[in-house]
Amino acid sequence: MFCQYKTQHDAGPELKNIIFNYQWRVVFTFIININLHIGIFFNGLNNFTKQIKRDGCHD
């Protein structure tokens, strides 16, 4: 009984560690993707406003 408990007890933290690392990786990837999309969005917006200003100057 004690032996059974010991193996389960040892497996616990290991499993938690794997789950935690996996979750952290998912969160990290998510944050990177969000930042990438925000960067692309603002870059597009910036180019768009530049285009408007340039068109305005030509008038």
Buried (B, 14 or more C-beta within 10 A) or exposed (E): EEEEEEEEEEEEEEEEEEEEEEEEEEEEEEEEEEEEEEEEEEEEEEEEEEEEEEEEEEE
